[in-house]
Amino acid sequence: MAVFKFSSFWKSVFLIFFFSLLVRLIYFSVPRTYPFEPQPGVLISDASNYDEGALNIIYGKGYQFGGWRAQKPPLYSIFLAGHYALLGRNLILVKLTQALLASLTTIFIFLIGRRLFGDLVGMLAALFHIIYLPYLQYTFVIMTETLLFFLMTTAIYSFLLASDSRKFHYFTISGFAAGLAVLTKSSAIILIGILSLWFFIRFLIEKYYSQKKFFLSTIIFLLSFFLTITPWLVRNWLIFGDTTLSTVGASHFWPATNPKYGSWNPKAQNEMYYRFGQNVNELEWEKAVYKDAFRMIARYPKFYLAGCIKNIQDFWRINPKRIIYLIKTPLSIKFDEIITMWASLGLLLLILQKRLVHCCFFLLIIFVFTFENMTVTTVDRYRWQIDWLLAILASFPIAMLLSSKIAKSIFTLFFQKQ
């Protein structure tokens, strides 16, 4: 439901990009420490791994870090390596490049909201992405998030455009962007299932595609995706005699199933290496870890189930103690909790309005991401992958409220008094 018509589409896009970039540069201009970088230029943990992988690529040693050659997908290290090769190892310049990517992501969020619900929803969702503190902060962190969100929004917007316009080249772009997202963070592979299943549901509900064109579109999308990730899979096959997207999932899954740990920590990581990593390659280690993890689930099912329930509570911030505290002190509510509440209202409105295609789109995203994060210990930045989508859903009822006759009457009365 478009409420405001802008005089120029491209003017709106430029202003969104400019404002997003300006806010990020202002934020960056204030000296501060960032996650995974306790001192300027000193990287630790995952950030150090990506940096080491990039340097090894430049020095001709191939993609690896700490002896691992397939623990994480390579694209972010390739992104850093390209930056280092052109401009030197200057982390400030990397962060400024990421600020540009984040601002482009803001545009795609606007376009997705606009395509689903209209201009006003797109603008509100873009504003959320501009001012939401975690997105601001992680723009300047040497981690995958900024590149991942840019590729995810590109893939989703291209897919929405493709399914509406029925043009094959948009499916190709979407599959390519989704493949790059998976090469940035392997868990993004769920995006392929979400988009493919939603497209099938939309085909069944609206029947606006011929069967032939539907299957051809799906094949083009999936083929573009698989062609994008194939070089990485072939590389791993040549090295290990087997293939995988990454082995990092095993190192998070095993501690979640083990009553001794319950979640990832350095001690759990060390035990995995010593117990399963002797005289085997990475992929053999991964299989051994998963095998033992499933054995522990069978042995301690109640423990793992309790962990899954806790992970859902952590992912959605619905811990019973937190809910009781909010009832007693409602002013303590956090920004992301407000977004979740409005998003819930938006989903309810979609159901009441019988907008089944839109409803299925958001329900699939919510369900699949919840299930993925339920199986392992979740952290805040995993929820950020869909917070911007929740902001689009939350903006829908807000836009309806702002465009209602009552709101317009209040605005008119206020400005007349002024």
C-alpha positions as CSV (number, residue, x, y, z in Angstrom):
1,M,0.0,0.0,0.0
2,A,1.9,3.0,-1.3
3,V,1.1,6.2,0.6
4,F,3.7,8.7,-0.4
5,K,4.7,9.1,-4.1
6,F,8.2,10.5,-4.4
7,S,8.9,12.8,-7.3
8,S,11.9,10.8,-8.4
9,F,12.6,7.2,-7.6
10,W,16.4,7.7,-8.1
11,K,16.4,10.8,-5.9
12,S,14.9,8.7,-3.1
13,V,17.5,6.0,-3.6
14,F,20.4,8.5,-3.6
15,L,19.1,10.2,-0.4
16,I,18.8,6.9,1.4
17,F,22.3,5.9,0.4
18,F,23.7,9.3,1.3
19,F,22.0,9.5,4.7
20,S,23.0,5.9,5.5
21,L,26.6,6.6,4.6
22,L,26.7,9.9,6.5
23,V,25.4,8.3,9.7
24,R,28.0,5.6,9.5
25,L,30.9,8.0,8.9
26,I,29.8,10.1,11.8
27,Y,29.7,7.0,14.0
28,F,33.1,5.9,12.7
29,S,34.6,9.4,13.4
30,V,34.3,8.9,17.1
31,P,37.2,6.9,18.5
32,R,36.0,3.6,20.0
33,T,36.9,-0.1,20.2
34,Y,35.2,-2.7,18.1
35,P,34.4,-6.4,18.7
36,F,37.3,-8.7,17.7
37,E,39.6,-5.7,17.7
38,P,40.7,-4.8,21.3
39,Q,43.3,-2.3,19.9
40,P,43.3,-0.5,16.5
41,G,44.7,-2.9,14.0
42,V,45.0,-5.9,16.4
43,L,42.5,-8.6,15.5
44,I,41.5,-11.6,17.5
45,S,39.4,-14.8,17.2
46,D,37.4,-15.1,14.0
47,A,38.5,-11.7,12.7
48,S,42.2,-12.8,13.0
49,N,41.3,-16.0,11.1
50,Y,39.8,-14.1,8.2
51,D,42.8,-11.7,8.1
52,E,45.3,-14.6,8.2
53,G,43.4,-16.3,5.4
54,A,43.6,-13.2,3.3
55,L,47.3,-12.8,3.8
56,N,47.9,-16.4,2.9
57,I,46.0,-15.9,-0.3
58,I,48.2,-12.9,-1.2
59,Y,51.5,-14.7,-0.3
60,G,50.5,-17.7,-2.5
61,K,50.0,-20.1,0.3
62,G,46.3,-20.7,-0.5
63,Y,43.3,-20.1,1.6
64,Q,44.0,-21.4,5.2
65,F,44.4,-20.2,8.7
66,G,45.7,-21.9,11.8
67,G,46.2,-25.1,9.8
68,W,42.5,-25.2,8.8
69,R,41.7,-25.1,5.1
70,A,37.9,-25.6,5.0
71,Q,36.7,-24.4,8.4
72,K,35.1,-21.3,7.0
73,P,34.0,-20.4,3.5
74,P,36.5,-18.2,1.6
75,L,34.7,-15.2,0.2
76,Y,35.3,-12.8,3.1
77,S,39.0,-13.6,3.1
78,I,39.1,-13.2,-0.7
79,F,37.4,-9.8,-0.2
80,L,40.1,-8.8,2.3
81,A,42.8,-10.2,0.1
82,G,41.6,-8.1,-2.9
83,H,41.6,-5.0,-0.6
84,Y,45.0,-5.7,0.7
85,A,46.4,-6.3,-2.8
86,L,45.1,-3.0,-4.1
87,L,45.4,-0.7,-1.1
88,G,47.7,-2.5,1.4
89,R,46.7,-4.0,4.7
90,N,44.9,-0.9,5.9
91,L,41.9,-1.9,8.1
92,I,40.5,1.7,8.1
93,L,40.1,1.5,4.3
94,V,38.5,-1.9,4.6
95,K,36.0,-0.5,7.1
96,L,35.2,2.5,4.8
97,T,34.5,0.0,2.0
98,Q,32.2,-1.9,4.3
99,A,30.4,1.4,5.0
100,L,29.7,1.7,1.3
101,L,28.4,-1.9,1.2
102,A,26.2,-1.3,4.3
103,S,24.7,1.8,2.6
104,L,24.0,-0.2,-0.5
105,T,22.3,-2.8,1.8
106,T,20.1,0.0,3.1
107,I,18.9,0.7,-0.5
108,F,18.1,-3.0,-1.0
109,I,16.1,-3.0,2.3
110,F,14.2,0.0,1.0
111,L,13.5,-1.7,-2.3
112,I,12.4,-5.0,-0.7
113,G,10.0,-3.1,1.7
114,R,8.7,-1.0,-1.2
115,R,8.1,-4.0,-3.4
116,L,6.2,-5.9,-0.6
117,F,4.2,-3.1,1.0
118,G,4.9,0.3,-0.7
119,D,7.2,3.4,-0.4
120,L,6.5,4.3,3.2
121,V,7.3,0.8,4.5
122,G,10.5,0.8,2.5
123,M,11.5,4.1,4.0
124,L,10.7,3.1,7.6
125,A,12.7,-0.2,7.2
126,A,15.6,1.7,5.6
127,L,15.6,4.1,8.6
128,F,15.7,1.2,11.0
129,H,18.8,-0.2,9.2
130,I,20.4,3.2,9.3
131,I,20.0,3.9,13.0
132,Y,20.0,0.3,14.5
133,L,23.2,0.3,16.7
134,P,24.3,-3.3,16.0
135,Y,24.3,-2.7,12.3
136,L,26.2,0.6,12.8
137,Q,28.8,-1.1,15.0
138,Y,29.3,-4.2,12.8
139,T,29.8,-2.1,9.7
140,F,33.3,-1.4,11.0
141,V,34.1,-4.9,12.4
142,I,36.4,-7.2,10.4
143,M,33.8,-9.9,10.2
144,T,31.4,-11.4,7.5
145,E,28.2,-9.6,8.6
146,T,28.4,-6.5,6.4
147,L,29.2,-8.5,3.2
148,L,26.7,-11.2,4.1
149,F,23.8,-8.8,4.6
150,F,24.6,-7.0,1.3
151,L,24.6,-10.3,-0.6
152,M,21.4,-11.6,1.2
153,T,19.4,-8.5,0.5
154,T,20.7,-8.6,-3.1
155,A,19.5,-12.2,-3.5
156,I,16.1,-11.6,-1.9
157,Y,15.3,-8.4,-3.8
158,S,16.4,-10.0,-7.1
159,F,14.2,-13.0,-6.4
160,L,11.2,-10.9,-5.6
161,L,11.8,-8.9,-8.7
162,A,12.2,-12.1,-10.7
163,S,9.0,-13.7,-9.4
164,D,7.0,-10.6,-10.2
165,S,8.5,-9.7,-13.6
166,R,9.0,-13.3,-14.7
167,K,12.3,-12.4,-16.2
168,F,15.0,-15.2,-16.1
169,H,18.0,-12.9,-15.7
170,Y,16.8,-11.8,-12.3
171,F,16.7,-15.4,-11.2
172,T,20.2,-15.7,-12.4
173,I,21.3,-12.7,-10.4
174,S,19.5,-14.0,-7.3
175,G,21.1,-17.4,-7.5
176,F,24.5,-15.9,-8.0
177,A,24.1,-13.5,-5.0
178,A,22.8,-16.4,-2.9
179,G,25.8,-18.5,-3.8
180,L,28.2,-15.7,-2.9
181,A,26.3,-15.3,0.4
182,V,26.9,-19.1,1.1
183,L,30.6,-18.6,0.3
184,T,30.6,-15.9,2.9
185,K,28.8,-17.8,5.6
186,S,27.8,-21.4,5.0
187,S,24.6,-21.1,7.2
188,A,23.2,-18.8,4.5
189,I,22.4,-21.9,2.4
190,I,19.0,-21.9,4.1
191,L,18.2,-18.9,1.9
192,I,18.0,-21.3,-1.1
193,G,15.4,-23.5,0.6
194,I,13.4,-20.5,1.8
195,L,13.2,-18.8,-1.6
196,S,12.6,-22.0,-3.5
197,L,9.8,-23.2,-1.2
198,W,8.2,-19.7,-1.1
199,F,8.2,-19.6,-5.0
200,F,6.5,-23.0,-5.1
201,I,3.9,-21.9,-2.6
202,R,3.2,-18.7,-4.5
203,F,2.9,-20.7,-7.7
204,L,0.3,-23.0,-6.1
205,I,-1.7,-20.0,-4.6
206,E,-1.6,-17.6,-7.5
207,K,-1.1,-19.9,-10.5
208,Y,0.3,-16.9,-12.4
209,Y,3.1,-19.0,-14.0
210,S,2.8,-21.8,-16.5
211,Q,4.2,-25.1,-15.1
212,K,6.9,-25.0,-17.8
213,K,8.0,-21.4,-16.9
214,F,7.9,-22.1,-13.2
215,F,10.2,-25.2,-13.4
216,L,12.5,-23.4,-15.9
217,S,12.8,-20.4,-13.5
218,T,13.5,-22.6,-10.6
219,I,16.2,-24.5,-12.5
220,I,17.8,-21.3,-13.6
221,F,17.9,-20.0,-10.0
222,L,19.3,-23.3,-8.6
223,L,21.8,-23.8,-11.4
224,S,23.1,-20.2,-10.9
225,F,23.6,-21.0,-7.2
226,F,25.3,-24.3,-7.7
227,L,27.6,-22.9,-10.4
228,T,28.7,-20.2,-8.0
229,I,29.7,-22.5,-5.2
230,T,31.1,-25.3,-7.4
231,P,34.7,-24.0,-7.5
232,W,34.8,-24.1,-3.7
233,L,33.4,-27.6,-3.6
234,V,35.7,-28.9,-6.3
235,R,38.7,-27.3,-4.5
236,N,37.8,-29.2,-1.3
237,W,37.3,-32.4,-3.2
238,L,40.8,-32.1,-4.7
239,I,42.3,-31.5,-1.3
240,F,40.3,-33.9,0.9
241,G,38.8,-36.4,-1.5
242,D,35.4,-35.3,-0.3
243,T,33.6,-32.0,-0.2
244,T,31.9,-29.6,2.3
245,L,30.9,-25.9,2.5
246,S,32.6,-25.5,5.8
247,T,33.4,-27.6,8.9
248,V,32.6,-24.8,11.4
249,G,29.1,-26.2,12.1
250,A,30.5,-29.3,13.7
251,S,32.5,-27.3,16.2
252,H,29.3,-25.5,17.4
253,F,27.0,-28.5,17.2
254,W,29.0,-30.9,19.3
255,P,29.3,-28.7,22.4
256,A,25.6,-28.0,22.3
257,T,24.9,-31.8,22.6
258,N,27.5,-32.4,25.3
259,P,26.3,-32.0,29.0
260,K,29.8,-31.2,29.9
261,Y,29.7,-28.0,28.0
262,G,26.3,-27.1,26.7
263,S,27.7,-24.4,24.3
264,W,30.9,-23.6,22.5
265,N,34.0,-22.6,24.5
266,P,37.7,-23.0,24.0
267,K,37.9,-26.1,26.3
268,A,35.2,-27.8,24.2
269,Q,37.1,-26.8,21.0
270,N,40.4,-28.3,22.4
271,E,38.7,-31.6,23.4
272,M,37.2,-31.9,19.9
273,Y,40.6,-31.5,18.3
274,Y,42.3,-34.0,20.6
275,R,39.6,-36.6,20.6
276,F,38.7,-36.6,16.9
277,G,41.5,-34.8,15.1
278,Q,44.3,-37.3,15.3
279,N,45.7,-38.6,12.0
280,V,42.6,-37.5,10.0
281,N,41.9,-34.6,7.6
282,E,39.4,-31.9,8.3
283,L,36.4,-33.6,6.6
284,E,37.1,-36.9,8.4
285,W,37.3,-34.9,11.6
286,E,33.9,-33.2,10.8
287,K,32.2,-36.6,10.2
288,A,33.6,-38.0,13.5
289,V,32.4,-34.9,15.5
290,Y,28.9,-35.1,14.0
291,K,28.7,-38.8,14.6
292,D,29.6,-38.4,18.3
293,A,27.2,-35.4,18.6
294,F,24.2,-37.5,17.4
295,R,25.3,-40.3,19.7
296,M,25.1,-37.9,22.6
297,I,21.7,-36.6,21.5
298,A,20.4,-40.2,21.6
299,R,22.0,-40.7,25.1
300,Y,21.0,-37.3,26.6
301,P,17.8,-36.3,24.7
302,K,16.3,-34.2,27.5
303,F,19.5,-32.2,27.9
304,Y,19.6,-31.4,24.2
305,L,15.8,-30.6,24.1
306,A,16.3,-28.2,27.0
307,G,19.2,-26.6,25.2
308,C,17.0,-26.2,22.0
309,I,14.3,-24.5,24.0
310,K,16.8,-22.1,25.6
311,N,18.2,-21.3,22.2
312,I,14.8,-20.3,20.9
313,Q,14.3,-18.1,24.0
314,D,17.7,-16.5,23.4
315,F,17.1,-16.1,19.7
316,W,13.8,-14.3,20.1
317,R,14.6,-12.7,23.5
318,I,11.5,-14.3,25.1
319,N,13.0,-15.5,28.4
320,P,10.2,-15.8,30.9
321,K,12.1,-13.7,33.5
322,R,12.6,-11.0,30.9
323,I,8.9,-11.0,30.0
324,I,7.9,-10.6,33.7
325,Y,10.5,-7.8,34.1
326,L,9.0,-6.0,31.1
327,I,5.5,-6.2,32.6
328,K,6.7,-4.7,35.8
329,T,9.0,-2.1,34.1
330,P,7.7,-1.5,30.6
331,L,10.0,1.5,30.0
332,S,13.0,-0.9,30.1
333,I,12.0,-2.4,26.7
334,K,14.7,-2.5,24.1
335,F,14.6,-1.4,20.5
336,D,14.8,-4.9,19.0
337,E,12.0,-6.0,21.4
338,I,9.8,-3.1,20.1
339,I,10.5,-4.2,16.5
340,T,9.6,-7.8,17.4
341,M,6.3,-6.7,18.9
342,W,5.4,-4.6,15.8
343,A,6.5,-7.4,13.5
344,S,4.1,-9.7,15.4
345,L,1.3,-7.2,14.8
346,G,2.3,-7.0,11.1
347,L,2.1,-10.8,10.7
348,L,-1.3,-10.8,12.4
349,L,-2.5,-8.1,9.9
350,L,-1.3,-10.2,7.0
351,I,-3.2,-13.2,8.3
352,L,-6.4,-11.1,8.8
353,Q,-6.1,-9.6,5.4
354,K,-5.6,-13.1,3.9
355,R,-2.4,-12.0,2.1
356,L,-1.2,-15.6,2.0
357,V,1.8,-15.1,-0.2
358,H,3.3,-12.3,2.0
359,C,2.4,-14.3,5.1
360,C,4.2,-17.4,3.8
361,F,7.3,-15.4,2.9
362,F,7.8,-14.1,6.4
363,L,6.7,-17.3,8.2
364,L,9.2,-19.3,6.2
365,I,12.0,-17.0,7.1
366,I,11.0,-16.9,10.8
367,F,10.6,-20.7,11.0
368,V,13.7,-21.7,9.1
369,F,16.0,-19.3,10.9
370,T,14.6,-20.2,14.3
371,F,15.1,-23.9,13.5
372,E,18.7,-23.3,12.4
373,N,19.6,-21.4,15.5
374,M,17.7,-23.8,17.7
375,T,20.1,-26.6,17.0
376,V,23.2,-24.8,18.2
377,T,24.0,-22.1,20.7
378,T,22.9,-18.8,19.3
379,V,24.4,-15.4,19.8
380,D,23.0,-11.9,19.1
381,R,24.6,-11.4,15.7
382,Y,22.8,-14.5,14.3
383,R,19.5,-12.7,14.9
384,W,20.7,-9.7,13.0
385,Q,20.5,-11.7,9.8
386,I,16.7,-11.3,9.9
387,D,16.2,-8.2,12.1
388,W,16.0,-6.0,9.0
389,L,13.3,-8.3,7.5
390,L,11.4,-8.1,10.8
391,A,11.8,-4.3,10.5
392,I,10.0,-4.4,7.1
393,L,7.2,-6.5,8.7
394,A,7.0,-4.1,11.7
395,S,6.9,-1.1,9.4
396,F,3.7,-2.5,7.7
397,P,1.3,-1.8,10.6
398,I,3.2,1.5,11.5
399,A,2.7,2.7,7.9
400,M,-1.0,1.8,8.1
401,L,-1.3,3.7,11.3
402,L,0.5,6.8,9.8
403,S,-1.7,6.7,6.7
404,S,-5.0,6.3,8.6
405,K,-7.6,9.0,8.5
406,I,-7.2,9.5,12.3
407,A,-3.5,10.1,11.9
408,K,-4.0,12.5,9.0
409,S,-6.6,14.4,11.0
410,I,-4.2,14.8,13.9
411,F,-1.4,15.9,11.7
412,T,-3.7,18.4,9.9
413,L,-5.0,19.8,13.3
414,F,-1.4,20.1,14.6
415,F,-0.1,22.0,11.7
416,Q,-3.1,24.3,11.5
417,K,-2.5,25.3,15.1
418,Q,1.2,25.9,14.3
